[in-house]
Amino acid sequence: MSQRTCPITRSQFASEAKPLPVQLNGSSVIADAREFSTGSLGWYHNGKTTVQIGGVQVWVQIGVTVTVIGSKELPKDPPADAKVA
């Protein structure tokens, strides 16, 4: 698989990324934008819902991770209090 370059900066993602609606089996959940511990940028949702199997409702756990390809390699933003020379 070829490597892709992320076309945005971390600060662009932080200021512009909106919550992401995700449809699962007729239910809508909202994944929140975040920076993962790995350094990648994306959206995440964790929750529970019910799914019908053969007429029986069962509880299921939802884990959704949507990652911006190439975002892990983006340079870190300088601290807000960094002095410009």
C-alpha positions as CSV (number, residue, x, y, z in Angstrom):
1,M,0.0,0.0,0.0
2,S,1.4,3.4,-0.9
3,Q,2.0,6.0,1.8
4,R,-0.2,9.1,1.7
5,T,0.7,12.6,2.8
6,C,-1.8,14.3,5.0
7,P,-2.9,17.6,3.3
8,I,-3.8,19.5,6.5
9,T,-1.9,20.6,9.6
10,R,-2.7,19.5,13.2
11,S,-3.9,23.0,14.0
12,Q,-6.3,23.0,11.0
13,F,-7.7,19.6,12.2
14,A,-8.1,20.9,15.7
15,S,-10.0,24.1,14.6
16,E,-12.0,22.7,11.7
17,A,-12.8,19.0,12.3
18,K,-16.5,18.6,13.3
19,P,-18.1,15.6,15.0
20,L,-18.7,12.8,12.5
21,P,-22.1,11.2,12.3
22,V,-21.9,7.4,11.8
23,Q,-24.8,5.2,10.8
24,L,-24.8,1.7,12.3
25,N,-27.7,-0.7,11.7
26,G,-30.2,2.2,11.4
27,S,-28.8,4.0,14.5
28,S,-26.8,7.2,14.4
29,V,-23.9,7.8,16.6
30,I,-21.6,10.8,16.7
31,A,-17.8,10.3,16.7
32,D,-15.8,13.1,18.2
33,A,-12.7,14.5,16.6
34,R,-9.5,13.9,18.6
35,E,-5.8,13.3,18.6
36,F,-5.0,9.7,19.5
37,S,-2.2,8.6,21.8
38,T,-0.3,7.4,18.8
39,G,-0.2,10.9,17.4
40,S,-2.8,10.2,14.6
41,L,-5.8,12.5,14.1
42,G,-9.3,11.3,13.6
43,W,-12.7,10.5,15.2
44,Y,-13.7,8.1,17.9
45,H,-16.9,6.8,19.5
46,N,-17.6,4.1,22.0
47,G,-21.0,3.1,23.2
48,K,-23.7,0.4,23.3
49,T,-26.9,-0.2,21.4
50,T,-29.2,-3.1,20.6
51,V,-29.3,-5.2,17.4
52,Q,-32.1,-7.6,16.5
53,I,-31.0,-11.1,15.6
54,G,-33.8,-13.5,14.6
55,G,-36.4,-11.4,16.3
56,V,-34.4,-11.2,19.6
57,Q,-32.8,-7.9,20.8
58,V,-29.2,-8.3,21.9
59,W,-26.9,-5.6,23.4
60,V,-23.8,-4.8,21.4
61,Q,-20.8,-2.7,22.1
62,I,-19.7,-0.1,19.5
63,G,-16.2,1.0,18.9
64,V,-15.6,3.3,16.0
65,T,-12.2,4.7,15.1
66,V,-11.7,6.8,11.9
67,T,-8.1,7.8,11.3
68,V,-6.8,10.5,8.9
69,I,-4.3,8.7,6.8
70,G,-0.8,10.2,7.1
71,S,-1.7,12.3,10.1
72,K,0.6,10.4,12.5
73,E,3.6,11.8,10.5
74,L,2.5,15.4,10.7
75,P,4.9,17.6,12.6
76,K,3.8,18.6,16.1
77,D,2.6,22.2,16.5
78,P,4.9,24.5,18.4
79,P,3.6,25.4,21.9
80,A,1.4,28.5,22.0
81,D,3.8,30.3,24.2
82,A,6.9,29.6,22.0
83,K,8.8,32.8,21.2
84,V,9.3,33.7,17.5
85,A,12.9,34.8,16.7
